[in-house]
Amino acid sequence: MSAWTEHGGQLCREFRFADFSEAFAFMARVALVAEKMDHHPEWTNVWNTVRIRLSTHDAGGAITEKDRRLAAAIDSIAG
């Protein structure tokens, strides 16, 4: 898996899984953490691939510590 990169003022990362079920299960786990952090990702899912983009709307769409904390939590979930 690739590392987080900054692109277009967002933290971005792509995650690939064996199949759709694994990708969707990952998204469900991320959703629970994001809700607890009150910081929600912009993401897409196509079959086994999840693409995530993080920025803080309250900060004018800039990358903030909230994004970096959520990115670290997502990395922990991805293992």
Backbone as CSV, one residue per row, in Angstrom:
resi,resn,N_x,N_y,N_z,CA_x,CA_y,CA_z,C_x,C_y,C_z
1,MET,0.839,-1.187,0.000,0.000,0.000,0.000,0.880,1.245,0.000
2,SER,0.369,2.248,-0.607,1.113,3.503,-0.693,0.960,4.304,0.601
3,ALA,1.782,5.326,0.729,1.712,6.229,1.876,0.785,7.399,1.541
4,TRP,0.419,8.157,2.544,-0.368,9.360,2.333,0.459,10.377,1.550
5,THR,-0.165,11.046,0.596,0.492,12.110,-0.156,-0.398,13.345,-0.097
6,GLU,0.209,14.494,-0.308,-0.561,15.732,-0.391,-0.798,16.038,-1.861
7,HIS,-2.067,16.218,-2.206,-2.433,16.510,-3.590,-3.661,17.410,-3.574
8,GLY,-3.564,18.546,-4.249,-4.705,19.449,-4.314,-5.167,19.954,-2.967
9,GLY,-4.240,20.103,-2.021,-4.603,20.597,-0.701,-5.283,19.566,0.179
10,GLN,-5.128,18.282,-0.157,-5.724,17.209,0.636,-4.689,16.125,0.885
11,LEU,-4.870,15.384,1.981,-4.103,14.161,2.200,-4.822,13.058,1.443
12,CYS,-4.090,12.302,0.645,-4.698,11.289,-0.225,-3.995,9.949,-0.061
13,ARG,-4.789,8.900,-0.147,-4.227,7.555,-0.124,-5.195,6.585,-0.765
14,GLU,-4.640,5.569,-1.392,-5.429,4.507,-2.004,-5.140,3.201,-1.274
15,PHE,-6.186,2.452,-0.985,-6.066,1.150,-0.335,-6.669,0.098,-1.257
16,ARG,-5.980,-1.025,-1.410,-6.489,-2.130,-2.233,-6.650,-3.369,-1.363
17,PHE,-7.714,-4.103,-1.637,-8.053,-5.286,-0.865,-8.285,-6.462,-1.806
18,ALA,-8.481,-7.627,-1.239,-8.669,-8.831,-2.053,-9.951,-8.770,-2.877
19,ASP,-10.980,-8.141,-2.299,-12.262,-8.102,-3.003,-13.136,-6.987,-2.414
20,PHE,-14.348,-6.863,-2.939,-15.272,-5.823,-2.506,-15.635,-5.968,-1.031
21,SER,-15.850,-7.185,-0.579,-16.244,-7.391,0.831,-15.187,-6.874,1.795
22,GLU,-13.919,-7.139,1.502,-12.849,-6.637,2.371,-12.772,-5.116,2.322
23,ALA,-12.940,-4.547,1.143,-12.904,-3.086,1.005,-14.050,-2.459,1.788
24,PHE,-15.226,-3.034,1.679,-16.387,-2.484,2.364,-16.264,-2.630,3.878
25,ALA,-15.721,-3.745,4.338,-15.513,-3.942,5.781,-14.528,-2.900,6.318
26,PHE,-13.477,-2.607,5.558,-12.522,-1.568,5.927,-13.239,-0.230,6.049
27,MET,-14.069,0.105,5.090,-14.794,1.371,5.120,-15.709,1.446,6.337
28,ALA,-16.340,0.349,6.685,-17.220,0.342,7.857,-16.429,0.619,9.130
29,ARG,-15.245,0.012,9.245,-14.408,0.251,10.433,-13.937,1.706,10.471
30,VAL,-13.534,2.240,9.328,-13.114,3.642,9.263,-14.274,4.560,9.632
31,ALA,-15.466,4.242,9.156,-16.632,5.084,9.429,-16.889,5.208,10.928
32,LEU,-16.742,4.134,11.667,-16.967,4.179,13.115,-15.962,5.094,13.805
33,VAL,-14.699,5.009,13.399,-13.654,5.855,13.986,-13.867,7.314,13.585
34,ALA,-14.161,7.546,12.316,-14.369,8.910,11.825,-15.531,9.573,12.553
35,GLU,-16.588,8.828,12.797,-17.745,9.378,13.505,-17.362,9.774,14.934
36,LYS,-16.587,8.918,15.604,-16.141,9.241,16.964,-15.259,10.484,16.984
37,MET,-14.468,10.672,15.919,-13.577,11.828,15.830,-14.304,13.061,15.298
38,ASP,-15.544,12.882,14.857,-16.335,13.942,14.229,-15.547,14.579,13.075
39,HIS,-14.943,13.712,12.285,-14.142,14.158,11.133,-14.283,13.098,10.048
40,HIS,-14.933,13.450,8.971,-15.371,12.454,8.006,-14.608,12.572,6.687
41,PRO,-14.169,11.441,6.147,-13.378,11.459,4.927,-14.235,11.678,3.684
42,GLU,-13.578,12.146,2.660,-14.146,12.120,1.308,-13.547,10.859,0.697
43,TRP,-14.391,9.957,0.211,-13.844,8.705,-0.291,-14.681,8.112,-1.398
44,THR,-14.045,7.198,-2.135,-14.736,6.438,-3.174,-14.344,4.980,-3.015
45,ASN,-15.219,4.121,-3.491,-14.963,2.680,-3.475,-15.392,2.099,-4.806
46,VAL,-14.468,1.456,-5.484,-14.779,0.703,-6.692,-14.175,-0.678,-6.508
47,TRP,-15.017,-1.663,-6.426,-14.699,-3.062,-6.196,-13.739,-3.226,-5.030
48,ASN,-12.441,-3.432,-5.271,-11.504,-3.715,-4.177,-10.644,-2.510,-3.792
49,THR,-10.961,-1.339,-4.328,-10.130,-0.158,-4.118,-10.903,0.940,-3.397
50,VAL,-10.296,1.460,-2.337,-10.860,2.586,-1.600,-9.867,3.740,-1.711
51,ARG,-10.344,4.873,-2.197,-9.519,6.083,-2.285,-10.057,7.087,-1.271
52,ILE,-9.162,7.611,-0.453,-9.560,8.528,0.620,-8.831,9.852,0.449
53,ARG,-9.586,10.946,0.652,-9.031,12.302,0.636,-9.470,12.993,1.926
54,LEU,-8.516,13.600,2.607,-8.792,14.265,3.884,-8.412,15.732,3.826
55,SER,-9.305,16.580,4.289,-9.030,17.995,4.534,-10.068,18.462,5.548
56,THR,-9.844,19.625,6.124,-10.737,20.121,7.172,-11.562,21.279,6.628
57,HIS,-12.857,21.044,6.465,-13.747,22.066,5.904,-13.785,23.316,6.766
58,ASP,-13.764,23.134,8.097,-13.796,24.281,9.013,-12.558,25.167,8.890
59,ALA,-11.496,24.638,8.289,-10.249,25.389,8.106,-10.080,25.804,6.642
60,GLY,-11.201,25.930,5.946,-11.156,26.355,4.555,-10.630,25.285,3.614
61,GLY,-10.744,24.031,4.016,-10.290,22.939,3.178,-8.808,22.640,3.299
62,ALA,-8.153,23.218,4.286,-6.718,22.983,4.494,-6.496,21.655,5.214
63,ILE,-5.288,21.159,5.141,-4.894,19.979,5.898,-4.524,20.439,7.308
64,THR,-5.155,19.811,8.296,-4.906,20.173,9.687,-4.505,18.936,10.493
65,GLU,-4.257,19.156,11.766,-3.915,18.047,12.655,-5.052,17.033,12.731
66,LYS,-6.298,17.478,12.584,-7.436,16.548,12.572,-7.270,15.530,11.446
67,ASP,-6.820,15.998,10.289,-6.628,15.107,9.150,-5.493,14.122,9.413
68,ARG,-4.426,14.631,9.998,-3.284,13.760,10.272,-3.631,12.697,11.322
69,ARG,-4.446,13.075,12.314,-4.884,12.088,13.321,-5.792,11.037,12.689
70,LEU,-6.708,11.467,11.830,-7.586,10.497,11.173,-6.778,9.607,10.227
71,ALA,-5.826,10.167,9.512,-4.978,9.368,8.622,-4.233,8.295,9.420
72,ALA,-3.711,8.656,10.580,-3.008,7.686,11.426,-3.962,6.598,11.897
73,ALA,-5.172,6.966,12.260,-6.173,5.979,12.698,-6.528,5.042,11.537
74,ILE,-6.668,5.589,10.344,-6.969,4.772,9.165,-5.821,3.812,8.890
75,ASP,-4.594,4.282,9.012,-3.445,3.400,8.832,-3.473,2.246,9.822
76,SER,-3.851,2.524,11.066,-3.944,1.459,12.074,-4.997,0.430,11.696
77,ILE,-6.110,0.905,11.174,-7.179,-0.007,10.754,-6.707,-0.877,9.583
78,ALA,-5.993,-0.258,8.656,-5.529,-0.997,7.469,-4.459,-2.017,7.815
79,GLY,-3.784,-1.774,8.964,-2.761,-2.705,9.416,-1.505,-2.581,8.639
